[in-house]
Amino acid sequence: MLKRRAATDRVGRGACAQRGTTLDENGGGEIMMSLKVPTQLRDEIRAKALKEGVTLRVIVLRALKAAGFEVDDAELSDRRPAHSGRRKGS
């Protein structure tokens, strides 16, 4: 089960939790990350995600794993509910 922490909660060595952080019961979790990329690259990532019926997140995590970063295979699938509007068969 995942729990959301407020931005004012303290975690780790007294550092303020980041807005958008989701922690699981083991203290692991996710954090929102924003970065600027060239528009053309963003468009290519969107097109690939649409073609494969997955999210931008999945495309980026696959690329990070291919680059040698540790990414759990469970993170490489689309977590959206089936009724979210994604194409059937994805």
C-alpha positions in Angstrom: 0.0 0.0 0.0 1.3 3.4 -0.9 0.9 6.4 1.3 1.2 10.1 0.3 3.3 12.3 2.6 2.6 16.0 3.0 5.3 18.4 1.8 6.1 19.3 5.4 6.7 15.7 6.7 10.3 14.8 7.6 12.0 11.8 6.1 15.5 10.3 6.0 18.1 12.6 7.6 15.7 15.4 8.4 15.3 16.5 4.8 11.9 17.9 3.9 9.9 15.5 1.7 9.4 16.7 -1.8 5.9 17.5 -3.1 4.5 14.6 -5.0 6.5 11.9 -3.1 4.7 8.6 -2.7 6.2 6.2 -0.2 5.5 2.5 0.4 5.5 0.7 3.7 9.3 0.1 3.4 10.1 3.8 2.9 10.8 3.3 -0.8 8.6 5.0 -3.3 8.4 7.5 -6.1 9.0 11.2 -6.5 7.7 13.5 -9.3 10.6 14.5 -11.6 10.4 17.3 -14.2 13.0 18.1 -16.8 13.2 20.0 -20.0 13.9 18.2 -23.3 13.9 19.4 -26.9 10.4 19.6 -28.3 11.2 17.1 -31.1 12.3 14.5 -28.5 9.2 15.0 -26.5 7.1 14.5 -29.6 9.0 11.3 -30.5 8.5 9.9 -27.0 4.8 10.7 -27.1 4.4 9.1 -30.5 6.2 5.9 -29.3 4.1 5.8 -26.2 0.9 6.2 -28.2 1.9 3.6 -30.7 2.7 1.1 -27.9 -0.3 2.1 -25.8 1.8 2.9 -22.8 2.6 6.1 -20.8 5.6 8.4 -21.2 6.8 7.1 -17.8 7.0 3.6 -19.2 9.0 4.7 -22.3 11.4 6.8 -20.1 11.9 4.0 -17.5 12.6 1.5 -20.3 15.3 3.8 -21.7 16.8 4.3 -18.3 17.0 0.6 -17.7 18.6 0.1 -21.1 21.2 2.7 -20.1 22.2 0.6 -17.1 20.1 2.1 -14.4 18.4 -0.2 -11.9 14.7 -0.3 -12.8 12.4 -3.0 -11.4 10.6 -4.9 -14.2 7.3 -4.3 -12.4 7.7 -0.6 -13.1 7.9 -1.2 -16.8 4.2 -1.8 -17.3 1.3 0.6 -17.7 -0.4 1.1 -14.3 -3.4 3.0 -15.6 -6.8 1.3 -15.1 -8.2 -0.3 -18.2 -11.0 2.4 -18.3 -8.5 5.3 -18.4 -9.0 5.7 -22.2 -5.9 3.8 -23.3 -6.3 1.7 -26.4 -7.7 -1.9 -26.1 -5.1 -4.6 -26.3 -2.4 -2.6 -24.5 
